[in-house]
Amino acid sequence: MNNSLIRNVIKKRCTSAKRYEIRKNAIIYTDCDGKKYVAKKNNNNIINTYNYLNSRGFGYLPRLVYHDNDGYIYEYVNDTVTPKEQKISDVIKMDALLHNKTAYYKDVSLDETKEIYEKLNNKINNVFNYYDDLITAIESKIFPSPSEYLLLRNCSMIFSCLNFCKNELDKWYEITSKKNKKREVLLHNNLDPSHLIRCDDNILISWDYSSRDLPIYDFIRLYKNNYDKYDFSELYKEYIKRFPLLEEERLLMFTILFIPRKIFFDKPELKTTIDVANLCNYLVSTDKLFMENEAKNSEKQNHNINEQ
């Protein structure tokens, strides 16, 4: 990929590029005047994304200097050193602005709603059966391992979350099955504090995975990747203050957030124990997020993680 970018993209724009720095899926190069640029492979027809965002009044983008089917190049901008809490707050505010600028209502069929419901319901049942079988197997052991013992101590929290998911999903289906419209936005789909460049005008980079879908998915991905690093209760308040979620969007978001991931006991014991501890921490953090922001919207709570 790196050689292809240099040969098919950078050399077309700058035959005298001097220095190359490899950064994940990008190459930063310096031209003969000492100015830096970023080259990336064009996986998502970036010019369409740029044109659409500019037409919607969202101009917080790096300045493109070249693009074709092989890749694109934009000006490199130095990031201002910022406290991490301020950076993630700016990311949330930028995402809310993006969703406000690109929101629209789209026709949705009952079949589409049923498909989402059945997919999530099957996933919930699959995770429930997985942990039910796993707990039964562990309980049959005379001396469970530390990771197995930790899972046993917290299994009620896992099952409580799964029951909560089923109830929230049913509420979501009851609402959405009566509607023929859904709200979609342009999702960045790769939100991360490192993708916000603070300068004279903040710039949001890494648009390679952008797509149109429900607004909740940007927050879901950001939360799952960073739940243990920031106070997401405050970040969620900042987001919904600027872009209030619909009731069905909130229900679906917390359904997805509360589904526990599967822990597989096929790694060294220390690594597995850490995985179980991280799962418990994730579920407790998610419960805190829900209880501090959305519990008042639910008439009856079907879980009680805080007492675990």
Buried (B, 14 or more C-beta within 10 A) or exposed (E): EEEEBBEBBBEBBBEEBEEBEEEEEBBBBBBEEEEBBBBBBBEBEBEEBBEBBEEBEBEBBBEEBBBEEBBBBBEBBEEEEBEEBEBBBBBBBBBBBBBBBBBEEEEBEEEEBEEBBEEBBEBBEEBBEBBBEBBEEBEEEEEBBEBBBBBBEBBBBBBBBBBBBBBBBEBBBEBBEEEEEBBBBBBBBBBBBEBBBBEEEBBBBBBBEBEEBBBBBBBBBBBEEBBEEBBBBBBBBBBBEBBEBBEBBBBBBBBBBBBBEEBEBEEEEEEBBBBBBBBBEBBBBBBBBBBBBBEEEBEEBEBEBEEB
